[in-house]
Amino acid sequence: MKKVCYVVLALLIPVLVATSCVYSLDKYLDYKNNKMMEVKDLYPMLHDTVSLVKDKGVYANNYLAHKGAIMIMGSSELSHSTMQHPDYYFNTGRTKDMAVTIGRAYTQSLQHATIVGSLDNDIKNKKVVLLLSMQWFMEKEGVTADHFLTRFSPVQFYNFMSNPKISQKTKKDYAKRITSLMKEPGEFKPEAIYANLYLNDDLGHKTLRLLFSPYYKARRVMVSMKDKGITFKALRKLYNKVDQSHDIAGQIDWAKEKEYAEIEAKNRVGKKIYKLGGRDVYVDKGYYREYMKGKDEGFRGFYSYVKLTDSKEYTDLNIFLEACRDMGVKPTIVIIPGMPEFYDFAGIGPADRKAFANKIKKISSQYDTRLIDLMGNENKRYYLRDIMHLGTLGWADLSEKIYNIYER
């Protein structure tokens, strides 16, 4: 009997010690992160367009959302390519709410749904803006598996799947898409298995869910601690607020901002106006030289195969909107235009682009949303800086619209 007791103790003591260490470290990270979030200058973190803390984390997003930050979600347009980026308006002491921009190239609707569903339920009046790029909907299969995996976050995934506010239907729709995109999950095999187990309600899968439950509880704790550790490391590098300030005196004069935007755009485009297929294209001169110069014949009809109204990205958009509905979020959906001189030439004509915008509007109207349709600005000079990204004038205009929704 004594031998049995010794064996049990020998097995139990390391488990208890390990559990105690994990618990202590978790509480330590909570304490230090909370303290640093209050005293550190967060501007560099907010300004970082390739931030693991924002794009793949939970801790910092929850803190910022609790503070009333406007979560502006998008993809490659969120790079700091112009001085009219929302960071320069909302994070410079001239607005009551800051903005946190989340996303980079290939961060699309499904990943943004994950982020919304991973937020704390006790955050009141969550402010969410989703920038919808036409390019997301150009592929019939939507986001590719490879691109999705580069943006996938286990900690956000488990928060989403364990969130009591997210309905079972939304979770099943979400798990179904996750399963389809994780045929070859690589390092995310545990999450692929979890999603597959969630989809099936037969006795065998229920039994497996029960058997794997301790493992997944432990994994959720570990990925959560990893997120806190990454946040801790990022915060330690920041200066204290008293040592640094990015504030700009006064209020935002939107009319003047648009004047500055036009002046900057003219400098970016240059005096020589380039052409594509015989039409003038007002794009940044550097962009034209690198990506468009001498490529007219290559672009002619290049996207004629695309059917903008037929893409699995619409399924992912529905999942995003379902998650917002379940979480009590009224998102602002922004339809970003493309440059007509390019897309007409490449095979996506005005009727195609209009059909795309109308489908977005129809889907959005089925939920409690706000809609900002920028498609009417596609012919406005300097609204875009290249064939698909908002330019100086576009960002100034959109930032004012966001300001008018959330600041007034």
N, C-alpha and C positions, 0 to 999 in steps of 0.2 A: 504493500500500500504506500509505504514511504517513497519507493522508487517511482511510483506513478505520480505522486505529488511533486517530486523533484522534476520529473519530465514535464509536467504541466507548468510548473513555475519557470523552468528553463525556456519553455516556449512562450509563456505569457509575459515574462518580464521584458524581453526585447521589444515585444509588440507595444507594451505600455510605455516604455521609454521612447520608442519611435513616435508613438501617437502624441506623447507629451511634448516632444521636440517640435513636431509639426505644428501642433496647436500654439505653442509659444512663439514660434517663428511667424505664424500667420497673424497673431495678435500684435507682435512687434512691427510687422510691415504695415498693418492697419494704422497703428499709432503714428509711426514715422511718416507715412504717406499723407495722412490727414494733416499732420502738423506742417509738412512741407508744402502741401497744396495751399495752405493759408498764407504762408510767409514768402513763398517763392514767386518770382516774376514768371508767369506762365506764358508770356507772349511767344518765346521761342518754340514752346511745345505746340501752341496753337498754330504757329506759322509753319511748322514742319509738315511738308506735303507727303513725306514717306514715313510717317510716324507709326510704329507698331503700337504705341500707347493708344492712339485714337482708332486706327484702322482695324486692329485686331484685339483691342483691349476692351475691358468693361469698367475697370476701376475709375479711370480718369473721366470717361464719358459720363458715368453716373454722377461724379462730383460736379462736373460742369453743367449737366442737365439740372441738377438740384439747384444750381446757382442761377438758373433761368437762361442758359446759353441757347442760342438758336443753332440747331444742328443742321448744317447745310451739307447734304449728301450728293455726291456726284462721282465723276471719274477724272479723266486727264485734264478737263477744263479747269480743275482746281489747282493746277500748278501756278506758281507765282510768276506769270508771264507778263502781267501788266500791273501798273500802280493803282488800278481800280478794283483789284481783288477785294472781296468782302473783308478780309483780315484788316485791310488798311482803313476801312470805315468803322467796323464794329468792334475792333480791339484796340482802339486808340483813344479811349476815354470820352468819346463824343456820343455814345449811345448808352441807354440804361442796361441793355443786355449785350453780352459779348457773343461772338459767333465761333463755333467750332466746325471747321471744314473737314469732312471725312470722305476719303476716297482718292484713288489714283487710277491710272489706266487699267481697265478690265474689272474695276469694282462696279458691279451692276445691281439690278433690282433685288436679286435673291440674297446677296451679301448684305445689302442695306436692310432687307427684311430681318435678317439675323440680328443686326445691330439694334434695330427698334425693339425687337422682342427680348433682347438681353438687358434692357434697361430696368432699373428698380421700379417696382409698382407704386411706391409711395412718392414718386416724383410727380408733382402737380403741374398741370399745364405744360406738358412736353411740347417743345417747338421744333417741328421737323420740316425741312424743305428738301425735296428730291428733284434734282436736275436730270431730266430725261434727254439723252442724246439720241438722235435719229440712228446713229451708227450702232447702237445696242441692238436694234431691231432689224439689221440688214442681213443677218444670218438666220436661216430657217430654224436651226437648232438652238438659237440664242447663245448665251455665253458658252464658250468651249470648256470642256472638263479641265484642260491644262490651266487655262486662265482662272477658272473658278478656284482650283486648288491653291494657286499662288496667293489668293486673297482670303482663303478660308481660315476661320479662327475657332479652335476647339472650345475655348472658354465662352465665347459668344454662343456657340452651338448648344452647349449644355445649359446655359442660362435660358436660352430660347425654349428648349425642349422641356425644361423643368418649371417654366413660368406658369403658374396657375391661371393667369389671365388669358393666356393664349389658348384658344379653343382646340378641342381634339381634331376637328376638321382641318383647321389651319395647320396644326402640327403634322397631320397625315399628308396634306398637300405638300408641305415643306419637306417632310422625310422622303416622299416619293421623288421629288426633284433632286434631293441630296443623293439618294440611291442611284439615280440615273446618271449623275455626274461623277460618281465615285466607283466606277467599274474597276479602275486601277488607282486605289486611294493612296498608295504609298504610306507615308508616316501617319495618315489619318484613317488607317484600317479600323481602329476601335470605333470611330465615329460612323464609319460606313456600316459596320455591323450593328451598331446601336440603331441607326435609322432603319435598317432592314428589319430588325426585331420589332421596332415600333409599328411597322406597317402591317404586321400579321397578328391576328388575334386568335389563331388556333391554339390548341392545348400545348403543342410542341414548342411554339415560339413563346407562349406565356411561361412555360417551364424554364426555358433558356433565359428569359428576362429575369426571372426570380433568381436563378443560379448566378447570373452575371451581375446582379444588383450590387453586391459589395465591391466588386472590381470597379464598376462605373461610379460609385460614390467616391471611392478613393481617387479615381482619375479626375473627377470633377474638382476635388480639393486640390490636386496637384497642378492642374492647368490654371486654376484660380490663383494659386500661390505664384506660379510662373508670371502671370500677368502683373501681380502686385510687385514682384521682384523687378520686372522690366520697368514698371512705373517708378519704383524706388531709385533705380539706376539713372533713369532720365531726369528725375527731379533733383538728384544730388548735383547734377552738372549746372543747374540754373542758379542765377544770381538772386539775392533777396530783393523784394520789391523796393526797399529803401535805396538800394544801390543802382537801380535802373528804372527808367520811365520811358514809355512809348506814347504817352498821351499827347494829344494835339489840342491846343486851346480853342475854345469856341464851338459852335455847332456846325453841322455839315450844310453847306450851301450847294444844293444839288445842281442848280443852274450853272454855277461856276465850275463844279466838278465835271459837268458835261462839256463845258468850254475847254477845260484843260485836257479832257479825254480826246477831243477832236484835234487839238494841237499836237498831242503826243502821237495820235494815229497818223497824222500827215507826215511826221518825222519817221515813223516806223515804215510807212509805205514808200516814202521817197518821192522825188519829183517825177521819175520815169514810171509811167503806168504800164504794167505788163498785160499780156493778152493770153487767152486760152480759147482756141477755136474761133478766133476773130473777135472775141468779146473782152472788154476791159475787166481785169480782176484787181480789186483793191485789197491785196493781202500784204502782210509784212514782207519787205523785199528779201530778207534773209530766208524766209520760208519759201518764197517763189524760187529763189536760186537753188535751194537744196532739193526741193520736192516736186517742182512743177516745170522748171525751165527745160524746153526741148522735148517734152513728153506728151505733146498734144495727141499724137496718134495712139499712144499707149492708153491714154485716158478715154478716148472716144468709145462710148458704149460699154465701158469697163464694167459698170454695175447694171447692165440691162437685164441680167438674170434675177435681180433682187425683187422680191415682192414684200414691200414694207409692212403689209398688213398680215403677213403669215410668218410668225416667229414664236418660238417658245418663250421669248422674253416677255410676251404678254402674260403668259402663265405666271412667270416670276413677278411681274408687276402686280398681278392679282394677289399673290401671296404677300407681297409688301403691304398692299392696301388692307388685306385681311388682318395682318399683324397690327397695323395701325388702329383699325377698328376695335380689335380685341383689347388693345392697350389704352383705348380712349384718346387716341391721338388724331387730331385733325391736320393732316399733312398739307403742305402747299406743293402742288405738282407744277413743275416748270417745263414747258416744251421748248427745247433749244432748236433754233433753225440751222439749216445748212446753207452754204453759199450757192445760190441758184446758178451762177455762171458755170460753176464746176459740175453740179449734179445734173443740170439739164444736159450738159455735154457728155457726162458719164452714163446717162441712161435712166436716171431717176427724175422724172419730170414733175412739173407743178401739180398735176392731178395725183401722182403717187404720194407726194409730200403732204398734200391736203388730206388724202385718205388716211395717212398715218396719223396726222394731228387729230382728225375726227374720231379715229378709233381710240386714241388716248383719252379724248374728252368723254367719249361714251362710257369707257371703263371707269374713269374717275367719277362720273356722275352717279354711279351706283353706290358710291361711298360718300362719307362726309369729308369732303376735301375743299381746298381752295385751288383755283387753277390760274396760272400765269402762262398765257399762250404768246410766245415771242415770235411765232412763225410770220406774223405780219411785218416783222422787221428784217426779213431775209434780204430784201433789196436795198436796205438802208446802208449807205456807205459808212465804213468803219465800225459797223455793228459787230462784225466778226474780224478776227485777226488773221485767219486762214480759212480753209474750206469748211471747218466744223467747230472751231472754238470761239467763244465769246471774245471780242476785242475790247479795246478801251471804252468805247461808247456803249457796247453791249453790257459790260460789267457795271458801268455807272448806272445805266438804266435799270438793270435787274436789282442791283443793291438798293436803289431808291424804292423799288416796288416792295422788296422784302422789309425795308425800313418802315414803309407806310403800313404794312400789315401788323408787324410785331411791336413797333415803337409807339404807335399812336393809340 
